Amino acid sequence: MKKKLLACLLFLFPFVAFAGHAHAETIKVVFDTAYAPFEFKDSDQTYKGIDVEILDKVAEINGWDLDKSFPGFDAAVNAVQAGQADAIMAGMTKTTEREKVFTMSDTYYDTKVVIATTKADKITKYSQLKGKTVGVKNGTAAQRFLDKNKDKYGYSITTFDTGDLMYNSLSAGAVDAVMDDQPVIQYAIQKGQDLAINMDGEAVGGFAFGVKKGGNHEKLITEFNKALAQMKADGTLDKIIKKWTGESQSSSNSAVPETTTPAGQKATPKKSKYVISSDSSFAPFVFQNGKNKYTGIDMDLIKAISKDQGFTIEINNPGFDAAVSDVQSGHAQGMIAGMTVTDARKSTFDFSEPYYTANSILAVQEDSKIDSYDDLKGKTVGVKNGTASQTFLEENQKKYGYKIKTFSDGASMYDSLNSGSVAAIMDDEPVIKYAIKQGRKFKTPIEGTPSGQLAFAVKKGENPELIEMFNNGLANLKKSGQYQKILDKYLKSDSKSSTSSTAVDETTIWGLLQNNYKQLLSGLGVTLALALLSFAIAMVIGVIFGMFSVSPYKWLRWTAEIFVDVIRGIPLMILAAFIFWGIPNLIESVTGHQSPINDFVAGTIALSLNAAAYIAEIVRGGIQAVPVGQMEASRSLGISYGKTMRKIILPQATKLMLPNFVNQFVIALKDTTIVSAIGLVELFQTGKIIIARNYQSFKMYAILAVFYLVIITLLTRFAKKLEKKVN
């Protein structure tokens, strides 16, 4: 019996032992062999370095059980592709080519590649490499850079499988120079190697953790990214990097992403002018200053790049959603509007290299008791539609139990927080800090979360030269220091360049009027022109279909009924959007050519059709209000239908219709505010743009209300006098 019991226990032992460890997932990760300070074998014969420590911390956060091996870079890449390893962490630069075969995490280290020589040799510029041999590790970002510029500078390239072979070849004189990641060379110099750096480095991107694309381990990327975000927020990542490199990456401007485009290049424009669409209110990236001119990081940047690259631009500021649609419909060739690069957007846009790394941050009222995401349970959080902040909130909504309310513009969202209709808002950190600086009584109780990188965009597959020119110009601005000056101008708290400076105090109604009356009158002019022109067209169309609706011919009555039902059944905003954006896209899909429609023309057509449907009903009702016996009596006397209408019915019906016509014009005037959705800058949109600069929403909306009230009151008085005169 004892023997049987012992045998049973021995049989069950492996299963029990396995069950005890089943909770920890074993991840096979491969590293480079010798790539100090990222991974290397120390004197105690254990592997150490930045990559090793970062992954150990990620594993601790996620509960991974790591199985680490160090076969070398090329072998590590092949191991993951062959399924012999689950993931790679080997100072691997995130590139477009690699993302075709690897699913890669967010970057954990932004790097540069740099030329190094022995101390006895001094190479200070690429032209001095002509006729010489440069060593580089195979498959690296440094190799791609050298390959790209080989013909330009006339050097030859020798590739190596490992870093130690490359550096030994430099010491032996087999190569004249080497190119490698800057922190690797700096670490080697610290350790006493005979190396010298006499040139500026070239930014090539960032290092990332990777798994085989389409494999069974892609969930590791999500887990890695979440842990990495936590490490960035609590400072762990920074401590690890500083431990091995002696400097913190965050000590430089973390909002400035690296660029892989070498400085000094130019591309050839293919158009005489490029239309660039942007947001209308997204300070400090784009907003109107005290002189009613659009300014901000995005505006200064695109103007400086166009000047550097020698192409002409025309900038429109219809708002973010309208700008997106402008590019898609061909109204604009490019877009710069604080737009975050996402996988979803990559399917419809081609993006430049990023020009700013953004954080999303939560803001609440100063007296709010919200101190964490847990405090948001059951509350409503406001966010701008289509932003990275919205994506973050949606991903975490179930976890924290809040509700989400979306807004089409920032000014409305900030007003909603101010009025208490939402408990909190989430937006890009510099935007919220700018609002607080402008006097908003908000606070930011929770640290920001990385939300992505902002980039310039064009419609996918179109205007590739515009992306090339933007990238070239961005690289040149960074090298010259102008890029940093633009950022400092709007982001530094001690900057003398005020982003909203004006000689007039805009905290008073008189100050608002004094500083913005020209802009408001311009918007009023557009509103009146839009209302008058669209109503005149609507009267013609409406009267025609109104006559159709009382025609003795059945097919004319059906035509009128279909027109009225279709137009009245479509909301005016959707009708305007369809005409402005939908029709050009439809024409392009059929003909292959873009045929953009002017925003004023599109707004006029939409308002005309909308008002015409209601005028048709007014005409029908007015005619039918005339006693039917008059038509019958006239017809019995042998008078034709047309003559009866002109001489007997319509004169009486017109008196009945007149008050309704005036009322419909008032409605058309107020409806002009709706077509601001397509970016048309009429009176209401003008007010919103001013609010985005100074945040004086109550006073500005009061001014707009008075404008509309005065105009509509005058129209009403005129209508009453006209009615008395006619009667």
C-alpha positions in Angstrom: 0.0 0.0 0.0 2.8 2.4 0.9 4.6 1.6 -2.4 1.4 2.5 -4.3 0.9 5.7 -2.4 4.6 6.7 -3.0 4.3 5.9 -6.7 1.1 8.0 -6.9 2.8 11.0 -5.2 5.8 10.7 -7.6 3.5 10.6 -10.5 1.5 13.7 -9.4 4.6 15.8 -8.3 5.4 17.2 -11.8 1.8 18.4 -12.2 1.7 20.0 -8.8 5.0 21.6 -9.3 3.9 23.0 -12.7 0.7 24.2 -11.3 2.6 26.2 -8.7 4.3 28.1 -11.4 1.4 28.3 -13.9 0.5 31.8 -13.0 3.8 33.2 -14.3 4.1 33.4 -18.1 7.5 32.4 -19.4 8.7 34.8 -22.1 11.8 33.9 -24.2 13.6 37.2 -25.0 16.8 37.5 -27.1 19.3 40.3 -26.8 22.5 41.4 -28.5 25.8 39.9 -27.2 27.9 43.0 -26.7 26.2 46.4 -27.1 27.2 48.4 -24.0 25.6 50.2 -22.3 22.4 48.5 -23.5 23.5 44.9 -22.9 26.9 43.4 -22.1 28.6 40.9 -19.8 30.1 42.5 -16.8 33.1 41.4 -14.8 30.9 39.2 -12.6 29.9 37.3 -15.7 26.3 38.5 -15.6 24.6 40.4 -18.4 23.7 44.0 -17.5 22.7 47.3 -19.2 19.8 49.5 -20.1 17.9 46.9 -22.1 18.3 44.3 -19.4 17.1 46.5 -16.6 14.2 47.9 -18.5 12.9 44.5 -19.4 13.4 43.2 -15.9 11.2 46.0 -14.6 8.6 45.4 -17.3 8.5 41.7 -16.4 8.1 42.6 -12.7 5.1 44.9 -13.5 3.5 42.3 -15.8 4.3 39.2 -13.8 6.4 37.7 -16.6 8.9 34.9 -16.1 11.8 35.8 -18.4 14.0 33.3 -20.2 16.9 35.6 -21.5 19.5 34.7 -24.0 22.2 36.8 -25.7 23.0 35.4 -29.1 23.9 38.7 -30.9 21.8 41.1 -32.9 21.5 39.2 -36.2 20.9 35.9 -34.5 18.3 37.5 -32.2 16.4 38.8 -35.2 16.4 35.4 -36.9 15.4 33.7 -33.6 12.2 35.7 -33.3 11.4 35.3 -37.0 12.0 31.5 -36.8 9.8 31.2 -33.6 12.8 30.1 -31.5 12.2 33.2 -29.3 9.1 35.2 -28.4 10.6 38.7 -28.4 13.7 40.8 -29.0 15.2 43.6 -26.9 18.5 44.5 -28.5 18.7 48.3 -29.0 16.6 47.8 -32.2 15.6 51.0 -33.9 12.0 51.3 -34.8 11.7 51.8 -38.6 9.1 51.4 -41.3 10.9 48.5 -42.8 11.2 46.6 -39.5 7.5 47.3 -38.7 6.6 45.2 -41.8 8.0 42.1 -40.1 7.9 43.0 -36.4 5.2 44.4 -34.2 7.0 47.0 -32.2 6.4 48.7 -28.9 6.5 52.4 -28.1 10.1 53.6 -28.1 12.0 53.6 -24.8 15.2 55.4 -25.9 15.7 58.1 -28.6 19.1 57.7 -30.1 21.5 59.3 -32.6 24.2 57.7 -34.7 27.6 59.4 -34.9 30.9 59.0 -36.7 33.9 58.0 -34.5 37.6 57.8 -35.3 40.7 57.1 -33.3 42.0 60.0 -31.2 44.9 60.5 -33.7 42.5 61.1 -36.6 40.1 64.0 -36.7 37.2 63.9 -39.1 34.8 66.8 -38.5 32.5 66.6 -41.6 31.3 63.9 -44.0 33.1 65.3 -47.0 36.4 64.3 -45.3 35.3 60.6 -45.6 35.8 60.6 -49.3 37.9 57.6 -50.4 37.9 56.2 -46.9 36.3 53.1 -45.4 33.6 53.4 -42.7 32.8 50.4 -40.5 29.2 49.8 -39.3 27.3 47.0 -37.7 25.1 45.0 -40.1 21.3 45.7 -40.1 21.5 48.9 -38.0 20.1 52.4 -38.4 23.7 53.6 -38.8 24.1 51.2 -41.8 21.0 52.6 -43.4 22.2 56.1 -42.9 25.6 55.3 -44.5 24.0 53.5 -47.4 21.8 56.4 -48.1 24.6 58.9 -48.2 27.4 56.7 -49.7 27.3 58.2 -53.2 27.0 61.7 -51.9 30.2 61.6 -49.8 32.2 59.0 -51.7 33.2 56.6 -48.9 33.1 52.8 -48.9 31.4 50.6 -46.2 32.5 47.5 -44.3 29.9 45.8 -42.3 30.5 43.8 -39.1 28.3 41.3 -37.2 29.4 42.5 -33.7 30.5 45.8 -32.2 33.8 44.4 -30.8 34.9 43.3 -34.2 34.1 46.7 -35.6 36.0 48.6 -32.9 39.0 46.2 -33.2 39.1 46.9 -36.9 39.2 50.6 -36.3 42.1 50.2 -33.8 44.0 48.0 -36.3 43.5 50.6 -39.1 41.3 48.2 -41.2 38.7 51.0 -41.4 39.2 54.7 -41.1 36.0 55.5 -39.1 33.0 53.7 -37.6 29.4 54.8 -37.2 27.4 53.5 -34.2 24.8 54.7 -31.7 26.1 57.7 -29.8 25.5 56.3 -26.3 27.4 53.2 -27.3 30.5 55.1 -28.5 30.3 57.5 -25.5 30.2 54.5 -23.1 33.3 53.0 -24.9 35.1 56.3 -24.5 34.3 56.4 -20.8 35.8 52.9 -20.5 39.1 54.1 -22.0 38.9 53.0 -25.6 40.9 55.0 -28.2 37.9 56.7 -29.8 37.0 60.3 -30.5 33.8 62.1 -31.7 34.3 65.3 -33.6 30.9 65.5 -35.5 27.3 66.1 -34.5 25.2 63.0 -34.4 22.3 62.2 -36.7 18.9 61.5 -35.2 17.6 58.1 -36.4 14.7 57.4 -34.2 14.1 55.3 -31.1 14.7 51.8 -29.7 11.8 49.5 -29.2 10.8 46.0 -28.0 9.6 43.7 -30.8 7.7 40.5 -31.5 7.0 38.7 -34.8 4.3 40.4 -36.7 1.1 38.4 -36.9 2.5 35.8 -34.4 1.1 34.6 -31.1 2.9 37.1 -28.9 1.5 40.5 -30.0 -0.3 40.9 -26.7 3.2 41.4 -25.2 3.5 44.7 -27.0 0.4 46.0 -25.2 1.6 44.8 -21.9 5.1 46.3 -22.5 3.6 49.7 -23.5 1.5 49.9 -20.4 4.5 49.1 -18.2 6.7 51.5 -20.1 4.2 54.3 -19.6 4.1 53.6 -15.9 7.9 53.7 -15.8 8.0 57.0 -17.6 5.4 58.5 -15.3 7.1 57.4 -12.1 10.7 58.2 -13.2 11.9 54.6 -13.2 12.9 54.7 -16.9 14.8 57.9 -16.5 16.7 56.5 -13.5 17.8 53.4 -15.5 19.0 55.5 -18.5 20.8 58.0 -16.2 22.5 55.1 -14.4 24.2 53.8 -17.5 24.6 57.0 -19.7 25.2 59.6 -17.0 22.5 61.8 -18.4 18.7 61.8 -18.4 16.8 61.8 -21.7 14.2 64.0 -20.0 16.8 66.6 -19.4 16.5 67.6 -23.0 13.1 68.7 -24.4 11.1 65.5 -24.2 8.5 67.1 -26.4 10.9 67.2 -29.3 10.9 63.9 -31.2 14.0 62.8 -33.1 14.1 63.1 -36.9 15.7 60.6 -39.2 16.0 63.1 -42.1 19.5 64.5 -42.5 19.7 68.3 -42.5 20.7 70.3 -45.6 18.3 68.7 -48.1 15.7 70.2 -50.4 12.9 68.8 -52.6 11.3 70.3 -55.7 7.7 71.5 -55.4 5.3 70.2 -58.0 2.6 72.8 -57.5 2.8 76.6 -57.7 0.9 76.8 -54.4 -0.1 74.3 -51.7 -3.3 74.9 -49.6 -2.7 73.9 -46.0 -5.6 73.4 -43.7 -5.4 73.8 -39.9 -7.4 74.1 -36.7 -9.0 77.4 -35.7 -8.6 77.2 -31.9 -5.9 75.0 -30.4 -3.6 77.3 -28.5 -0.6 77.3 -28.3 -0.4 75.3 -31.6 -2.8 77.5 -33.5 -5.0 80.4 -32.4 -5.7 84.1 -33.3 -3.6 86.6 -31.5 -4.6 90.1 -30.3 -4.2 91.4 -33.9 -6.6 88.8 -35.2 -3.8 86.9 -37.0 -3.4 83.2 -36.8 -0.3 82.3 -34.9 1.1 79.4 -32.8 3.6 76.6 -33.0 1.9 75.0 -36.1 1.6 78.3 -37.9 5.2 79.4 -37.3 6.5 76.0 -38.1 4.8 75.5 -41.5 5.7 79.1 -42.6 9.3 78.6 -41.6 9.5 75.2 -43.4 7.9 76.6 -46.6 10.4 79.4 -46.6 13.3 77.0 -46.0 12.2 74.7 -48.8 11.0 77.4 -51.2 7.4 76.5 -51.8 4.3 78.7 -51.6 1.5 78.0 -49.1 -2.0 79.3 -48.5 -3.3 78.5 -45.0 -6.9 78.0 -44.1 -8.2 77.6 -40.5 -11.6 76.0 -40.6 -11.2 73.9 -37.5 -9.9 70.4 -36.8 -12.8 68.2 -38.2 -13.2 70.5 -41.2 -9.4 70.4 -41.9 -9.5 66.6 -41.9 -12.3 66.6 -44.4 -10.6 69.4 -46.5 -7.6 67.1 -47.1 -9.8 64.1 -47.9 -12.0 66.0 -50.3 -9.1 67.9 -52.1 -9.9 71.3 -50.7 -6.4 71.3 -49.2 -3.2 69.4 -50.0 -1.9 69.2 -46.5 -2.9 69.6 -42.8 -1.0 70.8 -39.7 -3.4 70.9 -36.7 -1.8 69.3 -33.7 -2.8 65.9 -35.3 -1.6 62.8 -33.5 -0.3 59.9 -35.6 -2.3 56.8 -35.0 -2.6 53.4 -36.9 -6.2 54.3 -37.8 -5.2 57.6 -39.4 -2.3 56.0 -41.2 -4.9 54.1 -43.4 -6.1 57.4 -44.8 -3.2 59.8 -44.4 0.5 59.8 -45.1 2.4 61.5 -42.2 5.6 63.4 -41.9 8.2 62.7 -39.3 6.7 63.9 -35.9 7.4 67.5 -34.8 6.1 67.3 -31.3 5.6 64.6 -28.6 2.4 65.2 -26.7 1.0 64.3 -23.3 -2.7 64.2 -22.5 -3.6 65.5 -19.1 -6.8 65.8 -17.0 -8.0 69.2 -15.8 -10.7 70.0 -13.2 -12.0 73.1 -11.5 -9.7 74.6 -8.8 -12.1 73.6 -6.0 -12.7 70.1 -7.3 -12.0 67.1 -5.0 -10.9 64.9 -7.9 -7.4 63.7 -7.3 -7.2 60.4 -9.3 -8.9 58.5 -12.1 -10.8 56.5 -9.4 -12.6 59.7 -8.3 -14.1 60.1 -11.8 -16.5 57.1 -11.2 -20.1 58.2 -12.3 -18.9 61.6 -13.5 -18.7 63.0 -17.0 -15.4 63.8 -18.7 -15.2 66.1 -21.7 -12.9 65.6 -24.6 -12.4 66.9 -28.1 -13.7 64.6 -30.8 -11.1 62.5 -32.7 -8.2 63.2 -30.4 -5.6 61.0 -28.7 -7.2 62.0 -25.4 -10.6 60.6 -26.5 -8.8 57.3 -27.4 -7.3 57.1 -23.9 -10.6 57.9 -22.2 -12.5 55.3 -24.2 -9.8 52.6 -23.5 -10.1 53.2 -19.7 -13.8 54.0 -19.4 -14.9 50.6 -18.1 -12.0 50.5 -15.6 -12.8 53.8 -14.0 -16.6 54.0 -14.7 -16.9 57.6 -16.0 -19.0 59.0 -18.8 -17.6 60.7 -21.9 -18.9 63.8 -23.6 -17.3 64.8 -26.9 -16.9 68.4 -28.2 -16.1 69.6 -31.7 -13.9 72.5 -30.4 -11.8 73.3 -27.4 -13.6 76.5 -26.4 -16.9 74.7 -25.9 -15.2 72.0 -23.9 -13.5 74.5 -21.6 -16.7 76.5 -21.1 -18.5 73.2 -20.1 -15.9 72.5 -17.4 -16.2 76.1 -16.2 -20.0 75.9 -16.0 -19.9 72.5 -14.3 -21.7 70.5 -17.0 -18.7 68.2 -17.0 -16.6 67.2 -14.0 -13.3 67.1 -15.8 -11.8 67.5 -19.3 -8.8 65.8 -21.0 -6.7 67.6 -23.6 -3.0 68.0 -24.6 -0.9 69.2 -21.7 0.4 72.5 -23.3 -3.1 73.4 -24.4 -4.5 73.1 -20.9 -1.5 74.9 -19.3 -2.0 77.7 -21.8 -5.7 78.0 -20.8 -4.7 78.1 -17.1 -2.1 80.8 -18.0 -4.9 82.8 -19.7 -6.9 82.8 -16.4 -9.0 79.7 -16.5 -9.6 78.5 -12.9 -8.5 74.9 -13.5 -5.9 72.6 -12.0 -4.3 69.4 -13.1 -4.3 66.9 -10.2 -3.1 63.8 -12.2 0.2 63.4 -14.1 -0.1 63.4 -17.8 0.0 60.3 -19.9 1.9 59.9 -23.2 -0.7 60.5 -26.0 1.5 60.2 -29.1 3.3 62.3 -31.6 2.0 65.2 -33.7 2.8 65.3 -37.4 2.0 67.0 -40.7 -0.4 65.0 -43.0 -1.4 64.6 -46.6 -4.0 62.4 -48.2 -2.7 58.9 -48.6 -0.8 58.4 -51.8 -0.9 62.1 -52.8 1.5 65.0 -52.7 4.5 62.9 -51.5 6.8 65.8 -52.3 5.0 67.9 -49.6 5.9 65.3 -47.0 9.5 65.2 -48.2 9.8 69.0 -48.1 8.3 69.1 -44.6 10.8 66.5 -43.4 13.7 68.3 -45.0 12.6 71.7 -43.6 12.0 70.2 -40.1 15.6 68.8 -40.1 17.0 72.1 -41.2 15.1 74.1 -38.6 16.3 71.7 -35.8 19.9 72.0 -36.9 19.8 75.8 -37.1 18.0 76.1 -33.7 15.0 77.9 -35.2 12.7 74.9 -34.3 13.6 75.2 -30.6 13.1 79.0 -30.7 9.6 78.4 -32.1 8.8 76.0 -29.2 10.3 78.3 -26.6 8.3 81.3 -27.9 5.0 79.6 -27.0 5.9 77.1 -24.3 8.4 78.7 -22.0 6.7 80.4 -19.1 9.3 83.1 -19.0 9.1 83.9 -22.7 8.8 87.6 -23.5 6.8 86.8 -26.6 3.2 86.8 -25.3 1.0 84.4 -27.2 -2.0 86.6 -26.8 -0.6 90.0 -26.3 -2.8 93.0 -27.0 -2.8 96.6 -26.0 -6.5 96.4 -25.1 -7.9 94.7 -22.0 -10.2 92.0 -23.4 -11.6 91.1 -20.0 -14.3 93.8 -20.6 -17.1 93.9 -23.2 -15.8 97.3 -24.4 -12.3 95.9 -24.7 -13.5 93.0 -26.7 -15.4 95.2 -29.1 -12.6 97.7 -29.4 -10.0 95.0 -30.2 -12.2 92.8 -32.4 -14.8 95.0 -34.1 -13.3 94.7 -37.5 -13.2 90.9 -37.3 -16.8 90.9 -36.0 -18.0 93.2 -38.8 -16.3 91.0 -41.3 -18.1 87.9 -39.9 -21.4 89.8 -39.9 -20.9 90.7 -43.6 -20.4 87.0 -44.4 -23.5 86.1 -42.4 -25.7 88.7 -44.2 -24.3 87.9 -47.6 -24.9 84.2 -47.0 -28.5 84.8 -45.7 -29.5 87.2 -48.5 -28.1 85.3 -51.4 -29.3 81.9 -50.2 -32.8 83.2 -49.4 -33.1 84.9 -52.9 -32.2 81.5 -54.5 -34.5 79.7 -52.1 -37.4 82.0 -53.1 -37.1 81.0 -56.8 -36.7 77.3 -56.1 -39.4 77.3 -53.4 -42.0 79.1 -55.5 -41.5 76.7 -58.4 -41.9 73.6 -56.2 -44.8 75.3 -54.3 -46.6 75.8 -57.6 -45.8 72.2 -58.5 -47.4 71.0 -55.3 -50.8 72.5 -56.3 -50.6 71.6 -60.0 -53.4 69.6 -61.6 -50.7 67.3 -63.0 -50.0 64.4 -60.7 -46.3 63.9 -61.6 -45.5 67.6 -60.8 -47.2 67.1 -57.3 -45.1 64.0 -56.7 -41.9 65.8 -57.8 -42.6 68.6 -55.3 -43.5 66.1 -52.5 -40.3 64.2 -53.0 -38.2 67.3 -53.0 -39.8 68.7 -49.8 -39.6 65.3 -48.0 -36.0 64.6 -48.9 -34.6 68.1 -48.1 -36.6 68.5 -44.8 -35.6 65.0 -43.8 -31.9 65.8 -43.9 -30.4 67.9 -41.1 -28.9 71.1 -42.5 -25.4 70.4 -41.0 -25.3 67.0 -42.8 -26.6 68.6 -46.0 -23.8 71.2 -45.9 -21.2 68.6 -45.1 -22.4 66.3 -48.0 -22.2 69.2 -50.5 -18.8 70.5 -49.3 -17.0 67.2 -48.7 -19.2 64.4 -50.0 -19.8 65.6 -53.5 -16.1 66.3 -54.3 -15.2 62.8 -53.0 -17.9 61.3 -55.2 -16.7 63.2 -58.3 -13.1 62.0 -57.6 -14.2 58.4 -57.3 -15.9 58.6 -60.6 -13.6 60.8 -62.7 -10.3 60.4 -60.8 -10.0 64.2 -60.5 -10.5 66.3 -57.4 -13.2 69.1 -57.8 -13.3 71.0 -54.5 -16.3 73.3 -53.8 -15.8 76.8 -52.2 -17.0 76.9 -48.6 -19.2 79.9 -49.3 -20.7 78.3 -52.4 -21.4 75.1 -50.5 -23.0 77.0 -47.6 -25.1 79.0 -50.0 -26.4 75.8 -51.8 -27.2 74.1 -48.5 -29.1 77.0 -47.1 -30.9 77.6 -50.3 -32.1 74.0 -50.6 -33.1 73.9 -47.0 -35.1 77.1 -47.1 -36.6 76.3 -50.5 -38.3 73.2 -49.0 -40.0 75.3 -46.4 -40.9 78.1 -48.8 -42.5 75.5 -51.1 -44.8 74.5 -48.2 -45.5 78.2 -47.4 -46.5 78.7 -51.1 -48.7 75.6 -51.1 -50.4 76.6 -47.9 -50.9 80.1 -49.0 -52.6 79.0 -52.3 -54.7 76.4 -50.6 -55.8 79.1 -48.0 -57.6 80.9 -50.8 -61.2 79.5 -51.0 -61.3 76.8 -53.7 -64.6 78.3 -55.0 -62.7 81.2 -56.6 -60.7 78.8 -58.8 -63.8 76.9 -59.7 -65.8 80.1 -60.5 -62.9 81.5 -62.7 -62.6 78.2 -64.6 -66.4 78.1 -65.1 -66.1 81.5 -66.8 -63.6 80.0 -69.3 -60.5 81.6 -67.8 -57.4 79.4 -68.1 -55.7 77.8 -65.1 -52.6 79.9 -65.5 -54.4 83.2 -65.8 -56.6 82.4 -62.8 -53.5 81.7 -60.8 -51.8 84.9 -61.8 -54.7 87.3 -61.6 -56.9 85.9 -58.9 -55.3 83.3 -56.6 -51.7 84.4 -56.2 -52.4 88.1 -55.4 -54.6 86.9 -52.4 -52.2 84.1 -51.4 -49.2 86.5 -51.4 -50.7 88.6 -48.7 -51.1 85.5 -46.6 -47.6 84.3 -47.4 -45.7 87.5 -46.7 -45.3 87.2 -42.9 -44.2 83.6 -43.3 -41.6 84.6 -45.9 -40.1 87.1 -43.5 -40.2 84.6 -40.7 -38.4 82.1 -43.0 -35.7 84.7 -43.7 -35.1 85.1 -40.0 -34.7 81.4 -39.7 -32.3 81.3 -42.6 -30.3 84.1 -41.0 -30.0 82.1 -37.8 -29.2 78.9 -39.8 -26.0 80.5 -41.1 -24.5 79.5 -37.7 -24.9 75.9 -38.6 -22.8 76.0 -41.7 -19.8 77.1 -39.6 -19.4 73.3 -39.3 -17.7 73.2 -42.7 -15.3 75.9 -41.7 -17.0 79.0 -43.1 -16.0 81.9 -40.9 -19.3 83.8 -40.4 -20.3 85.8 -37.3 -20.7 82.8 -34.9 -17.5 81.1 -36.0 -15.7 84.5 -35.7 -16.8 84.7 -32.1 -15.6 81.1 -31.4 -12.2 82.0 -32.8 -11.9 85.0 -30.5 -13.0 83.0 -27.5 -10.3 80.4 -28.3 -7.7 83.2 -27.8 -8.9 85.0 -24.7 -11.4 82.5 -23.1 -14.0 85.3 -22.6 -16.9 83.1 -23.6 -19.7 84.7 -21.6 -18.9 88.2 -22.8 -18.3 87.2 -26.4 -21.5 85.1 -26.7 -23.4 88.1 -25.1 -22.0 90.4 -27.9 -23.0 87.9 -30.6 -26.5 87.6 -29.1 -26.9 91.3 -29.3 -25.7 91.4 -32.9 -28.3 88.8 -33.9 -31.0 90.4 -31.7 -30.6 93.8 -33.3 -30.6 92.4 -36.9 -33.7 90.2 -36.3 -35.6 92.9 -34.4 -35.1 95.3 -37.3 -36.2 92.6 -39.8 -39.3 91.9 -37.7 -40.2 95.6 -37.6 -39.7 95.9 -41.3 -42.0 92.9 -41.9 -44.8 94.4 -39.8 -44.6 97.7 -41.8 -44.6 95.8 -45.1 -47.5 93.7 -44.0 -49.6 96.8 -43.1 -48.7 98.5 -46.4 -49.7 95.4 -48.5 -53.0 95.0 -46.6 
